Amino acid sequence: MIRIGLLSDTHGYWDKKINIHFKDCDEIWHAGDMGIMPEDMSFYKEKSFTGVYGNIDGANTRNQFPAIQILQKEALKIILMHIGGYPGKYTAEAKKLIRENKPDLFICGHSHILKIMKCPEWGHLHLNPGAAGLEGFHQVRTLVRFTIMEDKIKDMDVIHLHR
């Protein structure tokens, strides 16, 4: 069993409340557009941190994180990328990755719009945690927490961080 804290689009802003909401998570995943990450990221050293770079990320972030992560957690195959679209409107690259890898869970960021839905075409769960940073048009900042237990995703929580 693994408890995941998922976020995206922090754009260099790290709200201290994130640490509180993710304190019981085993792993933290970031779906890109990290921006310059703060120096004091104590959770980063204490927990497993998996991320991908996004379109606003500079060379330092791109040197530390790949554009795409294909993960196996418990019995689930997961794709993590920044710009992927959403069911019915996936990017060409996302469609190719989905066809080739047949994920159980597809995660992307970029849109700043929280979206959790089953993909009718391929059957995987699509997850976009929205945006946790201050940059962008979104009115509510969001995070997602969930548990992976064998081949199931359970106990999903959407967390709203007010501006």
Secondary structure, 3 states (H helix, E strand, C coil): CEEEEEECCCCCCCCHHHHHHCCCCCEEEECCCCCCCCCCCHHHHHCEEEECCCCCCCHHHHHHCCCEEEEEECCEEEEEECCCCCCCCCCHHHHHHHHHHCCCEEECCCCCCEEEEECCCCCCEEEEECCCCCCCCCCEEEEEEEEEECCEEEEEEEEEEEC
